[in-house]
């Protein structure tokens, strides 16, 4: 039955009581009644509302509280994954997904989130003494640079991945050092040892599913034990001296051998040149003799005289004094050419005809002098 129907007792739900039914309900009065009921619900003294009104107000308060709780729950599940991070999500204890960078929402109490930095390069160092292949003890200081490559494996597969990394590093280092000679570990073989340790260590970590990727392994220092350090320093110094002497000997060899080869080649070239010269001169003399012989057959007296004059010319060219035998006389005339040449300017180059002319003039002059001397001797008798 409606409140304004006949027999309804004029019950006004807005608390108007015996209000006149001619107009609409008063809004201010309705708000005042609602305020009284709410104050009564939260401990205040309410107005004269009934039990039905109290029940409705309680339900409204519960709904508001529920909305606030839902908002808090939703807000608590919101998170941000940075660019350098990955978020591993477990839902009810089981792996659910790996969240990339960005805004994420995971229901609290149901999901558990582990955030892992996958770009930060981490460093771990160790210093150990170990036995080499030739049964010597060396102290090696090693550092490992690594980063997280798989966030899921790093969080879930191994309880303590970094502890596993340390143990695997020691194992790989001992294995490689145990198969390498001490000389290689201490000197030029250190870089190769580091490469082998890195490869073996990455294999171990992949087998363990740690989610770690090795960036670089560095052997920072490797030394023998302190008790024998001085002896090893002497050995290293001796090896350095050996290498230095080898380099000096090689440099000397590189300087001497090319010079010796050049000198030998020069001697060979000179010998070949002398050989060619002698052969050419011999062939030329043979050809000249053949030509001269042909001319001799044509005019023997002239050719003989010419040969004589050439021979005299060759002999006289190397002599500064000449003795001449005059025909018909018993005296030898001395012709001091060196004095004649020093007294005047000697001709530098004379032709064959000029030499013949000069020789004939000298002979004629000597004959005249000889004839004059003989005539005087006869007159004296």
KAGI-V618805 format. One record per residue. N is the residue number from 1. RES is the residue in three letters. SS is DSSP state (@ for helix, = for strand, . for the rest). PHI is phi in whole degrees, 0 to 359 (* if undefined). D_LAST is the distance of its C-alpha to the last C-alpha in Angstrom with 2 decimals. Layout:
N_RES_SS_PHI_D_LAST + N_RES_SS_PHI_D_LAST
This chain:
1_UNK_._*_215.14 + 2_UNK_._290_213.35 + 3_UNK_._290_213.91 + 4_UNK_._256_215.41 + 5_UNK_._282_217.71 + 6_UNK_._298_221.46 + 7_UNK_._87_222.35 + 8_UNK_._279_218.83 + 9_UNK_._74_220.02 + 10_UNK_._54_217.56 + 11_UNK_._278_214.80 + 12_UNK_._269_211.81 + 13_UNK_._294_208.56 + 14_UNK_._272_206.91 + 15_UNK_._85_209.39 + 16_UNK_._283_211.51 + 17_UNK_._65_214.80 + 18_UNK_._267_217.57 + 19_UNK_._292_215.24 + 20_UNK_._291_216.48 + 21_UNK_._271_215.45 + 22_UNK_._284_215.10 + 23_UNK_._236_211.25 + 24_UNK_._290_208.02 + 25_UNK_._295_207.23 + 26_UNK_._281_205.85 + 27_UNK_@_290_202.08 + 28_UNK_@_296_201.99 + 29_UNK_@_293_204.83 + 30_UNK_@_295_203.14 + 31_UNK_@_295_199.94 + 32_UNK_@_297_201.94 + 33_UNK_@_296_203.67 + 34_UNK_@_294_200.30 + 35_UNK_@_295_198.96 + 36_UNK_@_297_201.97 + 37_UNK_@_294_201.61 + 38_UNK_@_294_197.88 + 39_UNK_@_294_198.59 + 40_UNK_@_290_201.26 + 41_UNK_@_293_198.92 + 42_UNK_._262_196.25 + 43_UNK_._107_198.75 + 44_UNK_._275_200.37 + 45_UNK_._266_203.98 + 46_UNK_._280_204.41 + 47_UNK_._278_207.01 + 48_UNK_._267_209.96 + 49_UNK_._289_208.01 + 50_UNK_._270_209.10 + 51_UNK_@_289_207.47 + 52_UNK_@_296_206.04 + 53_UNK_@_293_204.02 + 54_UNK_@_298_202.62 + 55_UNK_@_294_201.49 + 56_UNK_@_294_199.62 + 57_UNK_@_294_197.81 + 58_UNK_@_295_196.70 + 59_UNK_@_295_195.20 + 60_UNK_@_296_193.29 + 61_UNK_@_295_191.83 + 62_UNK_@_296_190.73 + 63_UNK_@_296_189.03 + 64_UNK_@_296_187.14 + 65_UNK_@_298_186.07 + 66_UNK_@_295_184.92 + 67_UNK_@_297_182.84 + 68_UNK_@_296_181.22 + 69_UNK_@_296_180.46 + 70_UNK_@_296_178.95 + 71_UNK_@_299_176.75 + 72_UNK_@_298_175.56 + 73_UNK_@_297_174.86 + 74_UNK_@_295_172.83 + 75_UNK_@_296_170.90 + 76_UNK_@_293_170.13 + 77_UNK_._272_168.45 + 78_UNK_=_275_165.97 + 79_UNK_=_210_162.36 + 80_UNK_=_236_158.81 + 81_UNK_=_258_155.79 + 82_UNK_._289_152.50 + 83_UNK_._296_149.39 + 84_UNK_._275_147.76 + 85_UNK_=_240_150.83 + 86_UNK_=_226_152.80 + 87_UNK_=_251_156.50 + 88_UNK_=_265_157.78 + 89_UNK_=_252_161.54 + 90_UNK_=_250_163.97 + 91_UNK_=_247_167.42 + 92_UNK_._56_170.07 + 93_UNK_._83_167.29 + 94_UNK_=_245_165.52 + 95_UNK_=_301_162.22 + 96_UNK_=_252_163.02 + 97_UNK_=_191_159.83 + 98_UNK_=_247_156.72 + 99_UNK_=_270_157.05 + 100_UNK_._284_154.01 + 101_UNK_._300_153.39 + 102_UNK_=_139_156.22 + 103_UNK_=_276_159.91 + 104_UNK_=_234_161.92 + 105_UNK_=_222_165.63 + 106_UNK_._231_166.90 + 107_UNK_._296_170.56 + 108_UNK_._299_171.07 + 109_UNK_._72_172.64 + 110_UNK_._254_171.44 + 111_UNK_=_251_167.66 + 112_UNK_=_236_165.20 + 113_UNK_=_247_161.85 + 114_UNK_=_244_158.56 + 115_UNK_=_262_155.81 + 116_UNK_=_231_152.22 + 117_UNK_=_277_148.97 + 118_UNK_._254_146.56 + 119_UNK_._246_143.53 + 120_UNK_._284_143.03 + 121_UNK_._277_140.10 + 122_UNK_=_257_141.20 + 123_UNK_=_229_139.12 + 124_UNK_=_222_139.72 + 125_UNK_=_237_137.39 + 126_UNK_=_210_137.37 + 127_UNK_=_223_135.30 + 128_UNK_=_225_135.50 + 129_UNK_=_255_133.81 + 130_UNK_=_212_133.25 + 131_UNK_=_263_131.51 + 132_UNK_._269_128.40 + 133_UNK_._295_127.35 + 134_UNK_._268_125.21 + 135_UNK_._63_128.19 + 136_UNK_._244_127.06 + 137_UNK_=_261_129.31 + 138_UNK_=_229_128.38 + 139_UNK_=_255_130.24 + 140_UNK_=_242_130.32 + 141_UNK_=_254_131.61 + 142_UNK_=_230_132.64 + 143_UNK_=_232_134.26 + 144_UNK_=_237_136.07 + 145_UNK_=_255_136.64 + 146_UNK_=_213_139.52 + 147_UNK_=_216_142.17 + 148_UNK_=_272_145.47 + 149_UNK_._264_144.95 + 150_UNK_._230_148.49 + 151_UNK_@_294_151.34 + 152_UNK_@_298_153.98 + 153_UNK_@_295_152.12 + 154_UNK_@_297_151.25 + 155_UNK_@_275_154.92 + 156_UNK_@_250_156.77 + 157_UNK_@_282_154.63 + 158_UNK_._234_153.59 + 159_UNK_._296_155.60 + 160_UNK_._226_152.62 + 161_UNK_@_298_149.53 + 162_UNK_@_289_147.28 + 163_UNK_@_295_148.13 + 164_UNK_@_297_147.29 + 165_UNK_@_299_143.97 + 166_UNK_@_296_143.13 + 167_UNK_@_293_144.00 + 168_UNK_@_294_142.11 + 169_UNK_@_296_139.03 + 170_UNK_@_299_139.02 + 171_UNK_@_295_139.48 + 172_UNK_@_295_136.65 + 173_UNK_@_295_134.29 + 174_UNK_@_293_134.98 + 175_UNK_@_295_134.51 + 176_UNK_@_290_131.12 + 177_UNK_@_296_129.84 + 178_UNK_@_290_131.00 + 179_UNK_._251_128.82 + 180_UNK_._233_125.68 + 181_UNK_._289_123.12 + 182_UNK_@_298_123.09 + 183_UNK_@_300_119.50 + 184_UNK_@_291_120.48 + 185_UNK_@_292_123.59 + 186_UNK_@_272_121.67 + 187_UNK_._240_118.53 + 188_UNK_._285_117.56 + 189_UNK_._272_120.51 + 190_UNK_@_296_123.17 + 191_UNK_@_294_123.29 + 192_UNK_@_295_123.79 + 193_UNK_@_298_126.54 + 194_UNK_@_298_128.28 + 195_UNK_@_297_128.22 + 196_UNK_@_295_129.71 + 197_UNK_@_296_132.42 + 198_UNK_@_297_133.33 + 199_UNK_@_297_133.68 + 200_UNK_@_292_135.75 + 201_UNK_@_295_137.92 + 202_UNK_@_296_138.71 + 203_UNK_@_297_139.73 + 204_UNK_@_300_142.11 + 205_UNK_@_294_143.67 + 206_UNK_@_293_144.17 + 207_UNK_@_294_145.88 + 208_UNK_@_282_148.16 + 209_UNK_._57_148.92 + 210_UNK_._275_148.39 + 211_UNK_._74_147.39 + 212_UNK_=_254_144.27 + 213_UNK_=_244_140.81 + 214_UNK_=_277_137.76 + 215_UNK_=_273_135.29 + 216_UNK_=_197_132.57 + 217_UNK_=_243_132.04 + 218_UNK_=_242_129.58 + 219_UNK_=_267_128.33 + 220_UNK_=_287_127.88 + 221_UNK_=_200_126.64 + 222_UNK_=_214_126.06 + 223_UNK_=_219_125.26 + 224_UNK_=_287_125.58 + 225_UNK_._301_128.30 + 226_UNK_@_299_127.81 + 227_UNK_@_296_127.52 + 228_UNK_@_242_124.23 + 229_UNK_@_297_122.96 + 230_UNK_@_298_120.08 + 231_UNK_@_296_118.82 + 232_UNK_@_291_118.93 + 233_UNK_@_297_117.08 + 234_UNK_@_295_114.28 + 235_UNK_@_297_114.22 + 236_UNK_@_296_114.08 + 237_UNK_@_296_111.28 + 238_UNK_@_296_109.31 + 239_UNK_@_294_109.78 + 240_UNK_@_295_108.62 + 241_UNK_@_297_105.51 + 242_UNK_@_300_104.91 + 243_UNK_@_295_105.21 + 244_UNK_@_295_102.90 + 245_UNK_@_295_100.21 + 246_UNK_@_298_100.55 + 247_UNK_@_295_100.08 + 248_UNK_@_295_97.01 + 249_UNK_@_297_95.49 + 250_UNK_@_295_96.29 + 251_UNK_@_295_94.68 + 252_UNK_@_297_91.52 + 253_UNK_@_298_91.52 + 254_UNK_@_295_91.97 + 255_UNK_@_275_88.94 + 256_UNK_@_280_86.59 + 257_UNK_@_300_87.35 + 258_UNK_@_299_86.54 + 259_UNK_@_296_83.24 + 260_UNK_@_296_82.31 + 261_UNK_@_296_83.32 + 262_UNK_@_295_81.26 + 263_UNK_@_296_78.16 + 264_UNK_@_297_78.64 + 265_UNK_@_295_79.04 + 266_UNK_@_295_75.90 + 267_UNK_@_297_73.87 + 268_UNK_@_297_75.30 + 269_UNK_@_295_74.45 + 270_UNK_@_296_70.87 + 271_UNK_@_297_70.52 + 272_UNK_@_296_71.94 + 273_UNK_@_294_69.61 + 274_UNK_@_298_66.56 + 275_UNK_@_299_67.80 + 276_UNK_@_296_68.18 + 277_UNK_@_295_64.74 + 278_UNK_@_297_62.99 + 279_UNK_@_296_64.92 + 280_UNK_@_295_64.16 + 281_UNK_@_295_60.42 + 282_UNK_@_297_60.36 + 283_UNK_@_296_62.28 + 284_UNK_@_296_60.00 + 285_UNK_@_296_56.83 + 286_UNK_@_297_58.48 + 287_UNK_@_295_59.42 + 288_UNK_@_296_55.92 + 289_UNK_@_296_54.41 + 290_UNK_@_296_56.88 + 291_UNK_@_295_56.04 + 292_UNK_@_294_52.27 + 293_UNK_@_296_52.73 + 294_UNK_@_297_54.58 + 295_UNK_@_290_51.75 + 296_UNK_@_295_49.16 + 297_UNK_@_295_51.07 + 298_UNK_@_281_50.95 + 299_UNK_._216_47.19 + 300_UNK_@_295_45.26 + 301_UNK_@_294_41.70 + 302_UNK_@_295_42.73 + 303_UNK_@_293_44.90 + 304_UNK_@_295_42.20 + 305_UNK_@_296_39.77 + 306_UNK_@_295_42.57 + 307_UNK_@_295_43.39 + 308_UNK_@_296_39.82 + 309_UNK_@_295_39.68 + 310_UNK_@_296_43.07 + 311_UNK_@_293_42.01 + 312_UNK_@_298_38.87 + 313_UNK_@_298_41.07 + 314_UNK_@_294_43.54 + 315_UNK_@_289_40.95 + 316_UNK_@_290_39.12 + 317_UNK_._294_42.45 + 318_UNK_._255_42.93 + 319_UNK_._233_39.42 + 320_UNK_._258_38.04 + 321_UNK_=_226_34.42 + 322_UNK_=_229_32.16 + 323_UNK_=_248_28.98 + 324_UNK_=_242_27.17 + 325_UNK_=_264_24.95 + 326_UNK_._268_22.61 + 327_UNK_._292_22.28 + 328_UNK_._84_18.92 + 329_UNK_._231_17.58 + 330_UNK_._255_18.00 + 331_UNK_._254_19.36 + 332_UNK_=_256_22.98 + 333_UNK_=_267_23.98 + 334_UNK_=_256_27.07 + 335_UNK_=_247_29.57 + 336_UNK_=_281_32.32 + 337_UNK_@_295_35.19 + 338_UNK_@_295_37.73 + 339_UNK_@_287_36.12 + 340_UNK_@_297_35.86 + 341_UNK_@_293_39.47 + 342_UNK_@_291_40.70 + 343_UNK_@_285_39.01 + 344_UNK_._222_40.79 + 345_UNK_._277_43.65 + 346_UNK_._282_42.76 + 347_UNK_._294_44.39 + 348_UNK_._277_47.29 + 349_UNK_._232_47.72 + 350_UNK_._241_45.07 + 351_UNK_._280_45.85 + 352_UNK_@_296_43.91 + 353_UNK_@_293_42.46 + 354_UNK_@_294_41.24 + 355_UNK_@_297_39.57 + 356_UNK_@_299_37.88 + 357_UNK_@_297_36.74 + 358_UNK_@_297_35.35 + 359_UNK_@_296_33.51 + 360_UNK_@_293_31.96 + 361_UNK_@_298_30.84 + 362_UNK_@_297_29.21 + 363_UNK_@_294_27.39 + 364_UNK_@_298_26.22 + 365_UNK_@_297_24.98 + 366_UNK_@_291_23.08 + 367_UNK_@_295_21.52 + 368_UNK_@_297_20.43 + 369_UNK_@_297_18.96 + 370_UNK_@_293_17.13 + 371_UNK_@_295_15.79 + 372_UNK_@_297_14.68 + 373_UNK_@_294_12.89 + 374_UNK_@_290_10.99 + 375_UNK_@_296_10.10 + 376_UNK_@_293_8.75 + 377_UNK_@_294_6.52 + 378_UNK_@_292_5.25 + 379_UNK_@_295_5.34 + 380_UNK_@_293_3.75 + 381_UNK_._286_0.00
